[in-house]
């Protein structure tokens, strides 16, 4: 009996380990489902807000992109045209391309995106495809990642799309600080006033 006891204890511990590991894997998968669900919920709500804003504006300037765009607090208008913030936090270039048809009534579309595709081997092609689907697009190489900014410039040049090369001055992780946003928005509004006359 004493000889069997270590085997029994080992078997119990092995079963307990397998059960714990299985539960941990189940929880990890569930967490992934919840976080993906959370993003899709956010994207759906943002899209409703964007569609409503577009329906209420005539020939707006659209600030389109990921969280860099969504967090930007632009004034109501620039050069006598209303501004619509169409940023969706977490959006990739592919996801933004699927939404391009939402902005047919825009007078200008300022594209502030690319961070979520950093490191992609198809970045330039994906960015060019996005630009090709947007009327009157302006590319903005202003992410926190210099390599991404260079790819944005290369894609815009290849697509013959104007570049608004105004950089954020300071970042906290991947997002600009509040003061950097303010300075960037002030410069961008002035630059858009020039673009409006073209």
Secondary structure, DSSP 8 states (H G I E B T S, - for coil): -HHHHHHHHHHHHHHHHHHHHHHHHHHHHHHHHHHHHHHHHHHHHHHHHHHHHHHH-SS-EEEEESHHHHT----SEETTEEEEEEE-TT--HHHHHHTGGGGTT-SEEEEE--GGGTT-TTHHHHHHHHHHHSTTEEE---SS-HHHHHHHHHHHHHHT-EE-----S-EETTEE-HHHHHHHHHHHHHHHHHHHT-
